[in-house]
C-alpha cells in the first residue's frame, strides 16, 4: 500500500460527480486494476465449481472410482486453491481501494476547508463540511471497494450463460433472461431508495450543524438560559433523522429480502425444468447438478450488481456534497504569483488607511473603534480578498494579491484577537512551522509569560491539550496563542489585542518582553493599552474614518495639545480606566 495520506491532493474536476469519480479512479488506477484482476479470477474460478462437480458426478456414475473421477476432483481442488488465493488478494486490494478513495476525498475537503477560510462558512453549514468527511468520503470509498467483485460477477455471469446455452438451450435461456429480469425488478426499488437516502443525508447534515452550533455556543446558551430550548431543537431534529433512517431501512429490508427470494424462485424453476429434462434423457444427472449449482451461484452476481448500483447512487449523492465544498471560492485564492517577491525589509503599506510599516520598527495601532483597527490588521495579512477589494495593500510596492500566497504566509503572520487552539501535544501545538527546539519553545513561553500553562498541562510541553484548549483559562489560551505566533518568527508580525485577557501586571511584563524579542523586526501591535504602547517604537492613531492621522511615541502623543493628542488621550485614557477597574476587581477577589 502506498504511504497515506498522499503528499499531493491533486486538482479534481468540479464539473460533475461522474467526472470527479472518474478522476479519482484514474488516480488510483494501479490498485484498482489489481483489484479488478483479482476479482475476475476469483469469480471465474468460483463459476467453474458447478461445472466441475457435474462432470465429476457423471464420471463417477459411468466409470466408478477411476482415474477420470480423480482428475475432476483434482481440478476442483485446484479451483478451490485459486478461489482462496485470489480472494485473499482481492480483499486486500478492495480495502486499499476503499482507504485510498475515502482518504483522498477527506484530504480534498480538509485541504479546501483549511484554505477557504471563513468563505466556506458563508456558503455551507458547518455540518455539511463535517459530513463530507465523516460520511460522504466513506460512501465514495465503498463504490471503489466493490468494483473488483462487481466486474468479476458480470464476467462470471456471461461465462455461465455461455456454458449453459451450450449444454441445454431452454435452461440456458431461462437463466440468461431470468437473471436480468430479477435485476430489473430489484432496480425498480433503487430510485425511491435513493430519494429516501438523499433526504436522510440532508437531515443528518442539519443535525450535525445544529449539534456543532449548540456545543460551540454552550457557554452563551447557559448564560441566557437557552440550553434547554436548543437541546429540544436538537432532540426534534434527531427524531427527524431517526424517522428518515427508518424509512430508508424499510425499503432497504424489502430490497434485501427480494435479493434472496427472487433468485431462489429462479433456482427452483431451473431445478424443476432440469429434473424434467433429466427424466426425458436430455441432460445427465451431473448436468442437472451443474444447472442447479449455476442457478444458485448466479444469485451472487445479482446481489453484487444490486449492491454496486446502490453504492454508485450513494457515491453520486455524496460526490455532489463533496463538490459543494470543493466549489467554494477561497477567501484568498492560490493564484500563481504574477510578479517577483520584493526583497526582505520591504515596507508593508495599507493604502486605505495610510498605514506604512517600515522595516525593523515595532509599531502600535490605536483607534477609538477596535474593529476598525482590527480590519486594517486583517488586510495586512491578505486573509480575505473579497473584503479587501478596493483597499489594496502593498509589500515593497507590490500588491499582496500578486504575490505567492504560501510565501506571503511565511513573511507576514497575523495573530487575531480570538485565539484558536487545537488538541494535541502542547509543544506541537506551539510549533506551527515544525522547526522549533525545546529551548525555542521555552523562550517563547517565557516571552508570553505563559509559564503557568506548563503547570496547568500535565506533562508540560509533552502534555496533551484538549479540544480548543478548554482546560486553560481565557488568559492562558491568549498567551499560548501569542507564544505560537512568536515562534513563527516571520519577517512581519501583526498582533491584534494580544494582552486583552490578562491583568495589568502580566500585560506589562508581556509588553516589555515582546518588544525586546521583536526589536529590529517589523511588528505591528493593535492595542489601546498604554502598558503596551509605552514599550513600542512608534504609535499610529486612526481617526473615525480608519485613516492614519498622526504618529509618534506613546509619550509624544500624550503630550500633544492638538486635536489628535486629545483623541489619543481619550482612547488610551479609557483603556487605563478599564485596566484600573479590572485590577480593583482582581484585588477584591483575592481578598
N, C-alpha and C positions, 0 to 999 in steps of 0.2 A: 504494500500500500504506500502511495506517495505521502510525504510528510504533510500533515494538515495542522493548522489552516494553510491554505495556499498563499504564497507570497504576493501574487497578483490576482486581484478580483476580476480583472478584465473590464471590457466595455460592452455590456449587454445591449442588444437592440430593444428599443422601447416601443415598437410599433404595435405589437400584438402578443398575446400569450403563446401562440403557436411558434412564432419566431424566437421568443425568449427560451422556450423549452428546447427547440431545435439547437439553439446556440449552446445551451448547457450540455446537450447530448454530444455535440461536436467537441466540446472542451474535455469531456471525459470519454472520448471515443475509444481509448485504449482498453480501459476496464469494461466498458460497455460491450466492445467486440468480444472480449474473453467470456463475458457472461452469456452473450448470445450463443457462442460456440458450445460452451459447456451445457447450456440449457437445451440446445438442439440435440447434442449427443445423448444426454440423459433421457430425454423424451423419446427419441428414436429407439434407444436400447429398451426402454420400457414397452414401446409399441411392438417389439419383436416377441415379447414374452408369450402372449396368447398363441401366436403362430407356432412358436417352438413347442409349447405344451401340446397343441393339437397334433403336430407331427409326431411327437413322442408317443402320444396315445395310439395313433394309427399304427406306428411301427411296433409298438408293444402288442397290440391286438393281432397283427398279422404275422409278425416274426418272433414274438415272445421276447425273452430276455437275451437278445442277441447284441452283436456289436453296433447295429444301427441304432438301437434304443440308447445305448451308452453314448453314442455320438451326439444325439439330440439332447441328452441330459447334460453332456459337457458343454454344448452350445448354450444351454440355459444357464449353466454356472458362469460361463464367460460373460453372458449378457448381464447377469446379476452383478458381476465384478465391475463392469463398465458403468452400470447404473450407480453403484456405490461411489466409485471414484469421481465420476462426472458430477454426481450430486453434491459431493463434498466441495469441489471447486466451484460449482455453480452457486452454492450457498455463500461461500467466501466472497465471490465477486458480486453477488447480489447485495450483500451487506456493504461492500465497499462502494457500490453504485449509490446506495441509499445515503451513506455517510457523505460521499463526495458531493452529491447534488444538494442534500439538505444543508450541509455546512457552507457550500458555495453561496447559496441564496441567503443564508443567515449572514455571511460576510458582506454580501452586497447591501443588505438592509442596514447592517451596522455601519458600514463604510459611508453610505448615504446619510444616515442619521447623524453621524459624527461630523459630517462636513456641511450638512444643510443648515445647521444652526437652528435658530428659532423659526426659520421659514417652514420647517416641517410641521411644527405645531400649529402654524397658521392654516395649513392645508388639511391636516388629518388629526383626528383624535389620538391621544396617546395610546389608547387600547388597540387601535388599528396597527400601529407600528409594532407594539409588543406582540400582537397575534401573528403578524407577518413572520416573526422569528420563531415564536413558540409553537405555532400551528401550521401556517401555510408552507414554510420551508420544508417541514417534515412530510407534508402531504405530497409535495412535488417529488421528494425523495422516494416515496412509495412507488410512484409510477416507474421510475428508473430501476428500482429493485425488482420489479415484476417483468421487465422487458425480456430477459433471457428465457424465463419459463414460458411466457406467452408465445414467443416466437417458436420455441420448441414444440409447444402444444399445437400450433397451427400446422407446422410441417408434419407432425405426427398424424394429425387428422387426415391430411392429404395422402400420406403413405398408406394409412389403414384403409381408407376408402378405395384406393387403387388395388390393394391386396384383396379386399372383399369382393369387389366387382369382378376380379379375375377368377374368383372361386365360385361365386353364385350371384348372378345379376340381380335377382329380385331382392335378396337380403342386402346386397351391396347398395342398391338404390334406397332401401328403407333407411339404412344408416346415413347414406350420403345426403338424403333430403330431410331425414328426421332431425339430425343434429342442428342444421341451420334453422329449422322450424322452432326447435326448443330455444335456441339462442335468440330468435326474433321475439318470441313470447316474453322472454326474460328482459329483452331490451325495452319492451313497452313500459316497464316499471322504472327504467333508469331516469327518464326525463322528469317525472314527478319527484323521484328521489333527489335528483339534482336541485330542483326548486326548493325542496324542504331543507337540503343541506346548506344552500345559499342563505336561506332565512335564518337557520341556526347559526351560521358563521357570523352574520351581521349582528344577531342578538348577543353572541358571545363577545364580539368586539365592543359593543356598547357596555356590556357588563364589566369588561376589563378596564375600559376608560373610566367608568364610574368608580370602580374599586381603587384605581390609581389616584383619581382626584380626591376621593374620600380619605385615603391613607395620608396623602401628602398634605391635606388641609385639616388633619385631625385635631391639631392643637387649636387652630382657629375655630373649628366647629365646637369644640368643648368650651371655648371662651364665650361663644354666643349661645350656647345651649342647643346647638343644632345637630349634634351627633346622632340623636335618635331618629330624626327625620331622614337624614342621609342613610342611616342603617336600614330604615324602612324602604327607601328607594332601591337600595342595593338588593334587599330581600325580594322586592317585586320584580326587579329585572332578573334576578337569579331564578325565580319561578318561571319567568318567560323563557329563559334558556332551557330549563328543565322541560317545559311544555314542548318546545320545538325539538328537543332531543328525543322525547317520547314519540313525536310524530315521525321523526327520521327512523327511530328504532322499529316502529310498527311496520313501516314499508320495507325496511331492511330485512326484518324477520320473514316477511312474506316472500321476498326475493330469495333469501337463503333457503327457505322451505321448498320453493319451486325448483331451485337448483338441484335438489335431491329427488323430488317427486317426478319431474318430467323426464329426466334421463332414466330413472327407474322404470317408468312406464314404457319407455322406448326399449329398454333392455328386456322387459317382459314380452313385448311384441316380437322382438327379434328371436327370443328363445322359443316362443310359440311357433313362429313361422319356420324356424330352423328345425324344430322337432318334427314338424310335418314333412319338411324336405328330407330329413334323415330317414323317416319311415318310408318315404317313396323311393329311397335309394339315390336321391340327387346329390347328397353330400354324405361324407363319412362321419362317424362319431367324433373323431378328432376335429373335423371342421366345425361341427356343431359347438364343441367346446370353444374353438377359436372364435366363432361368431359371437357367442355369449360373452367371452372374455373381452372382445373388442367393444361390444355394446356397453359393458361396464366401464372399460377403460376410457371410452370417449366422453364419459361424464366428467372426467378430469379436465380435458381441454375446454369443455363448455364452461365449467366453473372458472377456469383461468381466464377465458375470454370475458366472462361477465365481470370478474374482479378487475381485469385490466380496463374494461370500459368504465367502471366506477372510478378507478384510480385516475384515469385520464380526465374524467369530468371534474373530479376533485382538484386535480393538478391545474386544470384550466382556470377553475374558480380561484384557487389560491394564487395562481400566476397573475391574475388580474389585480388581486390585492397587493401583491408584491410590486407590480408595475405602478400602482398608485403611489407607493413610497418612492420608487426609483425615478418617477417623473417629476418629483418636486424639484423646483428650481432652487439651487443653493443660494443662501444669503450672500455668499461670496464665491461665485463660480471659479473653478480652477482653469481659467483660460490661460493659454500659453503666453509667456511674457513677451510683450511687444517691444521691449527696449532693454538695454543692459542695466543691471543694477548699479545705483550710484555707489561710490566708494564709502568705506566706513568713515564715520564722523560727519556725515551729511546732515543738514538741518531738516527737521520734520516740521512742516508748516500746514496749519489748518486755515485755508483761505476764508472760510465762512466767518470764523471768529477773529482772525488775525493773529492767532497764537503761533509763535515760532519758537521751537525748541532748538537751541544752539547746542552743539556738541559739548559734552563734558559738564553741563550745568544741571544742578538739582533744583527744580523749579516747582513752585506751588501754584495751584489754580484755585481761585476763590470766586464764588458767585453767591448772590443772595438767593438764587434758585439752584439748589443742589442738583436737580435733574438736568438743568442746562449745562452745567459743568461736566456732569457725567456723560451727556451726549457728545460733548466735544472729545472726551477721553475715548469713547467708543469709536468715534470716527477715526481717531489716530491709529487704531489697530485694524481698520478695514474689516469690521465684523458684520456689516450689513450694507451691501452695495445699494439696495433699493432705498434705504433710509438716507443714504449719503448722496443721492442724486442731486446735482446742483450745488453740492458743498464739497468741492474737491480738496483732497489732502495730498501733499507732495512730499516726497523724500528726496532731498537733493535736486529739487526741481522736477522730479518725475512723478506722475500720478501713481498713487498706490495701486489703482486698478490695472495699470500697465506692467506691474512687477509680478514676478513669480510668487504665487501665494505662499508656497511652502517655505521659500527662502525668507519672505517677509515675516512669517510667523516666528522665525528664529531671530530676526533682527529686532522686531517690535513685539513686546509682550504687554498685554493689558490685563491687569488683575481687577476684576469688577468688585463692586461693593458687597454683593451677596456671595459668600464663599460656598463652593460646591466641593465636597469631599467624597471620595469613593472608598468602598470597602476594600480591605486587603491589608497587607503588611504596611505599617506606618512609614518605614523607610522608603518602600517602593512608591507609596502614595506621594511622598515628598519629592522624589526624584523623577520629575516628568520627562527629563531628557535621557534618563538611564545612564548617566555618566558620573554621578557624584560618589565620592568616597565617604566613609563613615565620618571622617573629620569634617568634610564639607557639610554633611547633614547636621552635625552637632553645631557647627559655626552658624548655620542658617537659623537653627532653633534658638541659639543664644541671641542673635540679632533680633529675632521676632519676639524675644522674651517669652518663649514657649517651653521653657524647661519643665514647667509643671505638667505639661502634657505627657512628658516621658514618665512621670509618676502616675498619671491617670490611666495610661495604657499599659496593662501588664505585659512585661517584656520589652518596654521602651520601643526603640526603633524596629525591633524584630517582632513586636506585638501586633495583634490584629485590630484594625479599626472596623467597627460595624458599619452597616449601610448608612451613608451620609454623615458618618462620624457622630451619630446620635448620642454616643456615650460622653461626648465632650460638651462643654458649655458653649454659648454663642461666642464669647470672647476667645475661648480656646480654638474653636473652629476658624475664627478670623485670623488668629496668629499662625495657625498651621498653614492656612492658605497664603499668608504673607511669606512664610519661610519657603513654601513651594515656589512662589513667584521669584523670590531672590535666587533660588538655586538654578533657575533657567539661565541666569547670567546673560541677559540679552544686551544688545547694543543700546536699545532704548526701552526703558521700563516705565509703564504707566500704572500707578496705584490709585484706585478710586476708594476713598474713605477707608484706608487700611486699619485705622485705630478707632472706629466709631463705637465698637462694642467693648472697649476696655476702660478701666478707670484712669484718672488723670496721671497718677504716679507711673503706671505701666506705660501710658501713652508717651510720657516724656522720655522714658528710657528707650522705647522703641524708636522714637523720632531721632534721637541722638545717634543711635547705632545704625539705623538705616542710612542717615545722611553720611556717616563715616564710611560705610561699606560701599555706597554708590557714588562717593565723591570722585569726580573725574569722569563719570559715565552719565550719559544723558538720562535724566529721570524726571518724571512729572508726578506730583502727588496732588490729587484732587481732595481738598480738605478746607475747612474753615477753622480748624483748631489752631489757636496761637501757639500751643505747646509744640506742634509740629512745624508750623510756619517759621518759628523763630530759628530753626536749625537749617533752613534752606538758603540756597544762594540767591534766589530771586523769587518774587511772588507776582503773579499776574492777576489782575482784577477784571472780571467780566461785568458788563452793565446789564440792564434789564433785557437788552436785545441779544444777549450772549455774545457780545463783542468785546474784545480785549481793549480796554480804555487807558490803562496805565500799568506800570510795573515798578518794582523796586524791592528792597529788602523789607522784611516784616517791620523792622524799626522805622525805616524811612516812611513807609506808608502810614504807620500810626502817627507819625509826627507831622504829616502834611495837613495843611489847613484849608485846602480847596475842597471842591465838591467830591472829588474822587477819594480823598482822605476821609471825609465824613462817611461816605458809602462803605469804605473798607472797615472803618471802626464800628459801624453799625453791624456788619456781618460778623466780624470776629468778636465783638463785644457780646453779641447774642450767644455765640459759641462758648465764651468764657462763663457767662451766666449759667448755661446748661451744665458745664463741667462742674461748677461750684455746687449746683443743686445735686448733681449725681454724687459728688464726694460727700455732701451732707447726708444723703440717703445711705451711703455705704457706712459712714461713721455711726449713724443711728442704728443700722442693722447690726454693726459689730457690738455696740453697747447692749 
